[in-house]
Amino acid sequence: MSDETRCVRFFGGPLDGRVQELGDTEPVPGAVIKHIHLHDGPKIETRYELGLTEDGWEYRVAASSRSEAEPDGIRES
């Protein structure tokens, strides 16, 4: 396998544009990884879903299961 087929590119979210080498295991389309960004403010969690396109492997920001209005599942009054 060439180096290009062993790499994955990120689209969207805080990792947008990053290229990363895939591990030794076979990549599985549909696999989801979670990126957690910790800083002085609230924790930011972004989920990326792995897919295979004509251009190679890519992680795209996955749809959130929570609504934007209720980020922690708590309704504001």
C-alpha positions as CSV (number, residue, x, y, z in Angstrom):
1,M,0.0,0.0,0.0
2,S,1.2,3.5,-0.7
3,D,1.6,6.2,1.9
4,E,-1.5,8.0,0.6
5,T,-3.8,5.1,1.1
6,R,-2.6,4.8,4.8
7,C,-3.5,8.4,5.6
8,V,-6.8,10.1,6.5
9,R,-7.8,13.7,6.1
10,F,-10.1,15.5,8.5
11,F,-13.0,17.8,7.2
12,G,-14.7,20.2,9.5
13,G,-14.5,21.0,13.2
14,P,-11.3,21.8,15.1
15,L,-9.2,19.2,13.2
16,D,-10.2,20.5,9.7
17,G,-7.3,20.1,7.2
18,R,-5.2,17.8,9.4
19,V,-3.8,14.7,7.8
20,Q,-3.0,11.7,10.0
21,E,-1.6,8.2,9.4
22,L,-4.0,5.4,9.8
23,G,-3.0,2.7,12.3
24,D,-1.9,-0.8,11.6
25,T,-5.5,-2.2,11.7
26,E,-7.7,-2.2,8.7
27,P,-9.8,1.0,8.6
28,V,-13.6,0.4,8.9
29,P,-15.9,2.8,7.0
30,G,-18.5,4.3,9.4
31,A,-16.2,4.1,12.5
32,V,-16.6,7.2,14.7
33,I,-13.9,8.8,16.7
34,K,-14.3,11.5,19.4
35,H,-12.0,14.5,19.7
36,I,-12.2,16.4,23.0
37,H,-10.7,19.9,23.2
38,L,-9.9,21.1,26.7
39,H,-9.1,24.7,27.4
40,D,-10.1,27.5,29.9
41,G,-13.7,27.4,28.8
42,P,-16.2,24.5,28.5
43,K,-15.1,21.1,27.1
44,I,-15.7,20.9,23.3
45,E,-16.4,17.4,22.0
46,T,-16.4,16.7,18.2
47,R,-17.2,13.4,16.6
48,Y,-15.8,12.4,13.2
49,E,-17.0,9.5,11.0
50,L,-14.6,7.6,8.8
51,G,-15.4,7.2,5.1
52,L,-13.7,6.1,1.9
53,T,-14.0,8.3,-1.2
54,E,-12.4,8.3,-4.6
55,D,-9.7,10.6,-3.1
56,G,-9.0,8.3,-0.2
57,W,-9.9,8.0,3.5
58,E,-11.5,10.9,5.3
59,Y,-13.0,11.8,8.6
60,R,-16.0,14.2,8.4
61,V,-17.7,15.8,11.3
62,A,-20.5,13.4,12.3
63,A,-24.0,14.7,13.1
64,S,-24.6,15.3,16.8
65,S,-27.3,13.3,18.5
66,R,-28.0,16.4,20.7
67,S,-29.8,19.5,19.6
68,E,-27.8,22.7,19.5
69,A,-30.4,24.3,21.8
70,E,-29.8,21.6,24.4
71,P,-26.0,20.9,24.3
72,D,-26.0,19.0,27.7
73,G,-29.5,17.6,27.4
74,I,-30.8,20.2,29.9
75,R,-33.5,22.5,28.8
76,E,-33.0,26.2,29.6
77,S,-36.1,28.1,30.9
